[in-house]
Amino acid sequence: MWTVEQAMQRLVEELELTPDEVEKVKRQHGVVREVLRKRLSSAEEFLSGSYGRGTALRPLHDVDVFVVIPPPRGSRTPDDLLREVRQVFKAEWPERELPVLQRHSLRIDFSSGISVDIVPAFAHEQGGYLIPQRDTGAWIRTDPKAHQEVCAQADRLAQGRLNPLIKLVKQWNRARDNSPLRSFHLEAMCYSAFPTPPEGSLLERLERLLRHLSERVMQTCRDPAKLGVAVDARMDSGDREAARNLFQNAIREVHLASQERTSNPELAHQRLSKLFGPGYRKRGP
């Protein structure tokens, strides 16, 4: 049986994509980006989302490709833009199924089980980008490049110790059936956790992050790029209380597991397995 420290470190490692998976994902999004470059020659495209920020979890379900299109001549609705970009793939791949229209993006499914989400956007004259929102007909201002920089800066301040913890709390959230927390909201709250590098064991650093989150979730979380609506705009007071209760339960279990890791490692493993789901293992294959 592994020690608790070994099991936690192994969990962190197994949340990372393997080199073969990274290569497969590169080929997959590369095919999509090549079509965008070919058919929209004046557009700019780059990776965004959690994969672009380096905080995606394994198993990976999707990769976001952000494509910036020159401003339109005349009016164009969000639905118009998404359908126009979809026609690009219909022209390039006439025999394939059309990309699926989503709220902000188009989804292309691949046999690997990983999809590529294409987010079309216009550059905003005051900075950032406007992306479509089909259900409301509105344009949302955002800036994934700024999100990437804020994330990278927060991890630098923590001397590279933040991103592994972000992945752990995202895995914890993914293992909850009743969590009101969206992945990006959870991640954005983490950016302010460590103005200086956190000390202690992995469990001690995780407990400190969870304590930060239990307080932070009760406050409005602005877009890290300081644009557009708040990241948690859809949360009401009941959602915030429910999220804080989840954090407080996790704090208690992590604290107890940290205390028991030498005196009662079996119980510590049980606590952590309930927190992180089947991805947490107390022994090797």
N, C-alpha and C positions, 0 to 999 in steps of 0.2 A: 504493500500500500504506500502511496506517495504521502509525503508530509503535506500539510495544508498549504504551505508556501509553494511547494512543487506543483500541486494541483492548480493553484491560482495562476502561477506563471504559465502552466501548460494551457489553461483556458485562454489567457491573453494571446498566446502564440496561435492557438487554433481559431481565433477570431480573425486572424490575418489571412489574406488570400495567399495561396501557394504560388511559387513562380510559374508553374504550368497554367494555373487559373488566370494569373495576371496576363500571360501571353495570349491566352484564348480571348480574354476580354478586350485586349488591345486590338486583336484582329477583328473582332466583332464591331466595336465602335468605329474602328478604322474604315470598314466597308461603308458604314453610314455616313461618316464624315467625308469620304471620297465622293459620294453621290452629291452631298451638299456643295462641295467645292466645284464639282463639274457643272451642276445645274444652276447654282447660285454663285456665279463667279465673283460677284462684288460683295458677298457676305463674309462675315468673320465668324468662325466657329471655335468653340473650346469646351473642355469638360467642366461640368459644374456639379452641384449636388454633393452628397457625402463622399462619393468616389473622387470627385475633384478636390475635395478638402482633405482627403486621406483619412476619413473617419468611417468608411463603409465597413460593414460586418460581413463575415463569411457565415453562412452561404449568401452570396451576392444575388440579389433579385433583379436589379436594374442599374443602368448607368445613364446619367443625364448628359446630353449634348446640347449646349446653348448655341443658337445660331442668330447672329445679329444681321438683320436685313436692312437695306437702305430705306429711309422714310418713304411712305407711300405718297403718290400724287392723288389727291382727293381723299374722300373718306373711306375707311376700311374698318369693319367690325372685327372683334376678336375671332369670331367664327370664320369670317372671310380669310383671315390670315392663316389660321390652322388648316383650312381646306386648301388654300393655295400651296402651302408647303406639302400637304399630302399629295397633291397632283404631281409634284416633283418626283416622288417615288413611284407613282403610277406610270409616269413616262419612262422612268429608268427600269422599273421592274414590272412590266405589263402583266406577267403571268403570276405574280405573287399577290397575296392578300394585301389589301390596302392597310396602311397604319391606322391604329385605333385612335379616334379623337378622344382626348381627355380634357380635364378642366383647364389646364394650362399648357398642355403638350400633346404630342402624338407618340403613340407607343408602337414600336416594331418588335414583335416577338421572334425569338430564335429558338432553334431546336435544343440549344444548350440549356434552356430554362431561364436564361438571362435576357431581359428585354432592354432595348435602348429607347429612352424617352427624349424626344426632340422638343426643345423649348424655343420657339421662335420669338424674336424680340426686335424692338426698334431702340436705337440709342436715344436717350433723353438729353435735351439741350443743356440741362443743368447738372448732368452727371447721372450715371446709372443707366438703367434700361427700362422699357415698358414691355411687359409680357401680357398675353391675353388671359382673360378669365371668361370662359364661355358661358357659365351659368348666370352671370350677372351682366354680361356685355361690357364689363369695365376693363380698363387697362391698369395693371398693377406695376408700381415702380419698385425696382429691386436692383441689386448689383452683386451677382455671385463672385465676381473678382474681389470685391471688398470683403465678402464673407470668407473667402479663402485666406485673405491677408489677416483678418482678425483672428481666425482660427490658428494660423501659423504663428502669429505674434504671441497669442496666449500660451501655445505649447513651448515657444522659445523661453518665455518668462519662467515656465515651470521646468526648464531644462529637459524637455522631451518627455516629461512624466505625465502630461495631461492627456494626450491622445489615447494612450492605453486605458486610462481611467474612463474617458468618454466612451470608449468601446465597451467597457465593462458595464457602465450604467445603461447604455443602450441595449445590451444583451439582457440585463436585468429587466428593463422595461418591456422588451420583446417577449419575455417569459411570463408577463402578467396578462391575464385575460381581461382585467377590468381597469386597465390604466387609461386615464384621460389625456395622457401626455403624448404629443406628437414628437417624432424623433428629432426634428430640427429645433423645436422648442427646448427639448431636453439638452441638446448639444449647446445651443446658444446660452443657456443659463450657466453652463460649465465654464465659459470663457473668462468669467470674472472670479473664479474660485481661488486661483493661486497667483497673486501678484509677485510672490517669491516662490522658489522651488519647494515643494512639499517634502517633508522628511518622514522617516519611519518606514515600516514594512508596507507592502502593497495593500494589505488589509487596513492598516492605519491610515494610509493615504485615501483609500476608498471611503472609509468612514468620514474622514474630514470633508470629502467632496459631497457625500450624501447630506451631511449637516448643512453645508452651504446651500444645497438644492432645496432642502426642506424649508429654509427661510426665503430663498429667492423666488420660489414658486408662488408665494403670496403677493408678489409685486408684478406689475406689468413688465413684460419682456419686450423691449424694443427690437426692431430689426437691427442686427449687428452693423448693417451698412448705414443705419440712421435714415432709412428711406421707407416710404410706404407705411402700411399698417403694422401694428404690433404683431409679433410672432404668435402670441397667445390670445389674439383678438377673439377667438371663438370660445375661450374658457369663461365660465361664470364662477361665482363664489363657491358653489357646490363642487365644481370640478377642482378648484384650487384646494379645498379642504380634503377632498378625496386623494389628490396627489400628495399633499403633505402627510396624510396618514400612511400612504404607501412608503414614502421616504422614511418616516419615523420607524415603521416596522423594520425596514431594511437596515437602518442604523442600529437598531437593537440586535438584530440577528448577526450583523457583521461584527459588532462589538463583542458579543458573546462568543462567536467563532474565533475571534482573535484571542480572547482569554483562554479558550478551551483547546487551542491548536496543539498544545503540548500535553495538557492534563487529560484531555478527552478528545483526541483527534477524530474518532469515529463520529461523535456528536457534531463536531465542527464541520466535518464533511457533509453530514446530513443537512445542516442549516444552509450551507452554501449551495448544495445541490437544489434545494427548494428555491433559493433566490435566483439561480442562473439557469435552471432547467437541465435537460439531458446533456448539454454541452460541457457541463462541469463533471469531471470524472476523478475518482479518488485513486485510481490505479491505471496503468498503461494497458494497451490492447494485448 
